[in-house]
Amino acid sequence: MSDQIPEPDAWIVTNRLVLRRPKPADLSDYIRLHTDPRTYEHSPGSMPSPERCRQRLADDLTDWEHEDLGYAGVVDRVTGEVVGWAGLRHKDSDSGLLNLYYRLAHDRLGAGLGREISRAVVAWAAEHRPDALVTAMVDTVNAASLRTAAAAGLVQMGTRLAKDEPDGEPMAYFEAPSVHAVPSQAVDATIREAVVDLWVRVNDAGGSVGFLPGAPRRDVAAALDRHLDDVHERRSLLCVLRDPGGKLRGIGLWEHSRGFPYDHAAGLKRLMVDPGAQGRNLGRLLLGGMVGIARRELPWVELLRLDYRDGLGLGDFYGRAGWTEVGRVPRGLRLSATDYRDDVAMARRVDGTPLR
């Protein structure tokens, strides 16, 4: 079979899986997945009956019909088998909260599929549902799911009782970081210093953001001030990624006023995340959130562009987010007398449709 479910069923595609809209014919798979007691080891009381599964699937179909979002079938891209159920649903009828959920067939546990799903779904929400807060509730004894939530970028914000189990044990409560554009008038000395601090840490960790490790802070600050001049003149847009508690975790800029014949394009500049939070999916969240910001706040922009130096795996990172390599200059960058790197250009359409 093809390695990708045809549109319009596909919602999110990952390396090994397709998350697709549910359909009535999924009932047998839904019951199979949700009535296996082996997958309810940490919360046996929450396993639904077959009749309850029928109602839940009906609710999922309704969510997709009314909101174009909900819990979806998880399909193995190689075999076509439904191996799980996952997605986002408005929590407690609150349009401002989206609950992250996944459940996998018992024989597919331990292969990292939950992590693959969760990272992709949370990044999708950062781009397409910026006004809703992604949350998750996890049993405190379920170490694997706790690690999965953290790897998806979520931050534990204490514990809470599940609404449908008020007499149960408190569960770990997680929230996703947020990505916001900073209005030019709000760019002050506090933000400037926090960004310089972050940029210096990224440099010293070997990040590809315009400097080599050990670059003087004053040089970084001067480079930032040139960007901020463009922000104040509304030629660039500063975007920030913050943890739920407000800590700055990443930044990026859209350079969007280059003039004719580039009026329809924006360039991605200085995308960086806190090196102390590596492995937490923050780069994908920031990038997805920034694409969503470009779509909403730069409505004249059709094309997104970026350049990067090779050697750090950035091409794979951007490729997974829908970017396409459109040019490469071998040894176009010289970092030292013996260290040459390719200078690579990538692009994507802001609406996500393929480049033509």
C-alpha positions in Angstrom: 0.0 0.0 0.0 1.0 3.7 -0.2 2.9 5.0 2.7 0.4 7.8 3.2 -3.4 7.7 3.6 -5.0 9.8 0.8 -6.6 13.1 1.6 -9.0 14.2 2.9 -8.7 11.6 5.6 -5.2 12.4 6.7 -4.9 15.0 9.5 -1.3 14.6 10.7 1.5 12.5 9.1 4.5 11.4 11.1 7.5 9.2 10.2 5.6 6.0 11.0 1.9 6.9 11.4 -1.0 8.8 9.9 -3.6 10.3 12.2 -6.8 10.5 10.2 -10.4 11.6 10.8 -12.5 8.8 12.3 -15.4 7.1 10.5 -18.3 4.8 11.6 -16.5 1.8 10.2 -13.8 2.2 13.0 -16.1 0.9 15.6 -14.6 -2.6 15.8 -11.1 -1.2 16.0 -12.2 1.3 18.6 -13.7 -1.4 20.8 -10.6 -3.5 20.4 -8.3 -0.7 21.4 -10.3 0.6 24.3 -11.4 -2.6 26.0 -8.0 -4.2 26.4 -7.3 -4.3 30.1 -3.6 -4.5 29.5 -3.6 -0.9 28.4 -5.4 0.3 31.5 -2.9 -1.0 34.0 -2.6 2.4 35.8 -6.4 3.2 35.7 -8.4 0.0 35.4 -11.6 1.7 36.5 -11.6 4.0 33.5 -11.8 1.2 30.9 -15.1 1.7 28.9 -17.6 -1.0 28.1 -18.3 -1.8 24.4 -21.5 0.2 24.6 -19.6 3.2 26.1 -17.1 2.8 23.2 -20.0 3.2 20.7 -21.0 6.4 22.3 -17.4 7.7 22.5 -16.9 7.1 18.8 -20.1 8.9 18.0 -18.9 11.8 20.1 -15.6 11.8 18.1 -17.5 11.8 14.8 -19.5 14.8 16.0 -16.4 16.7 17.1 -14.9 16.4 13.7 -18.1 17.3 12.0 -18.7 20.5 14.1 -15.1 21.6 14.9 -12.9 19.9 12.3 -10.8 18.6 15.2 -11.0 15.8 17.8 -9.7 12.3 18.5 -8.6 10.5 15.5 -7.6 7.0 14.3 -3.9 6.2 14.3 -2.8 4.2 11.3 0.4 2.4 10.7 1.8 3.8 7.4 3.2 0.5 6.3 0.5 -2.0 7.2 -2.6 0.2 7.2 -3.6 -1.2 10.5 -5.4 1.0 13.1 -3.0 0.9 16.0 -4.3 3.6 18.3 -6.5 6.6 18.9 -5.2 10.0 19.6 -5.8 13.7 19.2 -7.2 16.9 20.7 -10.6 17.7 22.1 -12.1 20.7 23.7 -12.0 20.1 27.5 -15.2 20.4 29.5 -16.9 22.3 26.7 -14.3 25.1 27.2 -13.1 26.4 23.8 -10.0 27.7 25.4 -8.7 24.3 26.5 -7.7 21.3 24.4 -7.0 17.9 26.0 -4.2 15.8 24.5 -5.0 12.1 24.4 -3.5 9.0 22.9 -4.0 5.3 23.4 -2.1 2.6 21.6 -2.6 -1.1 21.0 -0.8 -3.1 23.7 1.6 -4.8 21.1 2.7 -1.3 19.9 3.7 0.0 23.3 7.4 0.7 24.1 8.3 1.7 20.5 8.1 5.4 21.0 4.9 5.9 19.1 3.2 7.8 21.9 6.1 10.3 21.9 5.9 10.6 18.1 2.2 11.2 18.2 2.2 13.7 21.1 5.1 15.8 19.7 3.4 16.1 16.3 -0.1 16.9 17.8 1.2 19.6 20.2 3.2 21.2 17.4 0.1 21.1 15.1 -1.9 22.9 17.8 0.8 25.6 18.2 0.3 26.5 14.5 -3.4 25.9 14.0 -5.1 26.5 17.4 -3.0 29.3 19.0 -5.9 30.6 21.1 -6.4 27.3 22.9 -4.2 25.9 25.7 -3.2 22.3 25.2 -3.4 20.3 28.5 -3.0 16.7 29.6 -3.8 14.7 32.7 -1.5 11.8 33.5 -1.5 9.2 36.3 1.4 10.0 38.6 2.5 6.4 38.6 2.6 6.2 34.8 6.3 7.0 34.3 6.2 6.4 30.6 3.3 8.8 30.0 4.9 11.4 32.2 8.0 11.3 30.1 6.0 11.4 26.9 4.2 14.6 28.1 7.4 16.3 28.9 9.0 15.2 25.6 6.0 16.7 23.7 6.8 20.1 25.3 4.3 20.1 28.1 5.1 21.4 31.5 3.7 19.9 34.7 1.8 22.5 36.7 0.9 20.5 39.8 -1.8 17.9 40.2 -5.5 17.8 39.8 -8.4 15.4 40.3 -10.0 14.2 37.1 -13.5 15.7 36.7 -15.1 12.3 36.0 -13.3 10.6 39.0 -13.6 13.1 41.9 -12.8 10.3 44.4 -9.7 9.1 42.5 -6.1 9.9 43.0 -4.8 13.3 41.9 -3.2 13.2 38.4 -0.3 15.2 37.1 -1.6 18.2 35.2 0.4 19.5 32.2 0.1 22.7 30.1 1.8 23.6 26.8 4.1 26.6 26.2 2.8 29.4 24.1 4.1 31.3 21.1 3.3 35.0 20.7 4.2 37.9 18.5 5.6 40.8 20.6 4.1 44.2 19.6 6.8 46.7 18.6 5.8 49.0 21.4 6.2 46.2 24.0 9.9 45.4 23.1 11.6 46.9 26.2 14.8 46.5 28.1 13.6 43.5 30.0 12.8 41.5 26.8 16.1 42.7 25.3 18.2 41.4 28.1 16.3 38.1 28.3 16.8 37.6 24.5 20.6 38.4 24.7 20.9 35.9 27.6 19.2 33.3 25.6 21.2 34.0 22.4 24.5 33.8 24.3 23.6 30.4 25.7 22.6 29.1 22.3 25.9 30.3 20.8 27.9 28.7 23.5 26.0 25.4 23.0 27.0 25.4 19.3 23.7 26.7 17.8 23.6 28.0 14.3 22.4 31.6 15.0 25.0 33.8 13.5 27.9 33.3 15.9 30.4 30.7 17.1 30.8 29.6 20.7 32.4 32.2 22.9 31.1 35.2 20.9 31.2 38.3 23.2 28.0 39.4 24.7 28.4 42.9 23.3 28.5 41.5 19.7 25.4 39.5 20.3 23.6 42.6 21.8 24.6 44.7 18.8 23.2 42.1 16.4 20.0 42.0 18.4 19.7 45.7 18.4 19.9 45.7 14.6 17.0 43.3 14.5 15.0 45.3 17.1 15.5 48.4 15.0 13.6 46.6 12.2 11.0 45.5 14.7 10.4 49.0 15.8 10.2 50.1 12.2 7.7 47.3 11.5 10.0 45.6 9.0 10.4 42.5 11.2 8.2 40.7 13.8 9.6 39.3 17.0 8.1 36.1 18.2 8.7 34.5 21.6 8.1 31.0 23.1 7.3 31.0 26.9 6.7 28.3 29.4 3.3 28.4 31.2 5.1 30.2 34.1 6.4 32.9 31.7 10.0 31.8 31.3 11.4 32.7 27.9 12.3 29.5 26.1 12.8 30.6 22.5 12.6 33.4 19.9 12.5 33.9 16.2 11.9 36.8 13.8 10.0 37.2 10.6 11.7 39.7 8.2 8.7 40.7 6.1 9.3 44.1 4.4 12.1 43.5 1.9 10.3 45.4 -0.8 9.7 44.7 -4.5 9.8 41.9 -5.7 9.7 40.2 -2.3 6.6 41.8 -0.9 4.8 38.4 -0.8 7.6 36.7 1.2 8.9 36.6 4.7 12.3 35.4 5.9 12.8 33.3 9.1 15.6 34.7 11.2 17.4 33.6 14.4 15.1 30.7 15.4 16.5 29.5 18.7 15.4 27.7 21.8 16.9 27.3 25.2 19.7 24.7 25.1 18.8 23.7 28.6 15.5 22.4 27.4 16.7 20.3 24.5 14.6 17.2 23.7 11.3 18.9 24.8 9.9 19.6 21.3 10.3 23.3 21.8 11.9 24.0 18.4 8.9 22.4 16.6 6.4 24.3 18.9 8.2 27.6 18.2 8.4 27.0 14.4 4.8 25.9 14.2 3.6 28.8 16.3 5.6 31.3 14.1 4.1 29.9 10.9 0.6 30.4 12.4 1.6 34.0 13.4 2.7 34.7 9.8 -0.6 33.4 8.5 -2.6 35.6 10.9 -0.6 38.7 11.3 1.1 39.0 7.9 -1.8 38.2 5.6 0.0 39.5 2.5 2.8 36.9 2.9 2.4 33.8 0.8 6.0 32.4 0.9 8.3 31.7 3.8 12.0 31.4 3.3 15.1 30.6 5.4 18.8 29.9 5.1 20.9 27.6 7.4 24.3 26.2 7.6 24.6 22.4 7.3 26.1 20.0 9.8 23.6 20.3 12.6 20.7 18.3 11.2 18.6 21.4 10.6 17.5 20.2 7.1 15.7 17.2 8.6 14.1 19.4 11.3 12.7 21.9 8.9 11.7 19.2 6.4 9.5 17.5 9.0 7.7 20.8 9.4 6.9 21.1 5.7 9.9 23.0 4.4 11.6 22.1 1.1 15.2 22.6 0.2 15.4 24.9 -2.8 19.1 25.7 -3.1 22.5 24.7 -1.8 26.0 26.3 -2.2 28.6 23.6 -1.3 31.2 25.1 1.1 29.4 28.4 0.9 30.2 29.2 4.5 33.6 29.3 6.1 33.5 29.1 9.9 37.3 28.7 10.3 40.3 28.0 8.2 39.4 24.3 8.1 35.7 24.3 8.7 33.5 24.9 5.6 29.8 24.3 5.5 27.1 24.2 2.8 24.9 27.3 2.7 21.3 25.9 2.3 18.1 27.6 1.3 14.6 26.3 2.2 11.1 27.5 1.6 7.4 26.6 2.2 4.1 28.2 1.4 2.5 29.8 4.4 -0.7 27.9 3.8 1.2 24.5 3.8 0.3 23.6 0.2 3.2 22.1 -1.8 5.7 24.3 -3.5 5.1 24.4 -7.3 
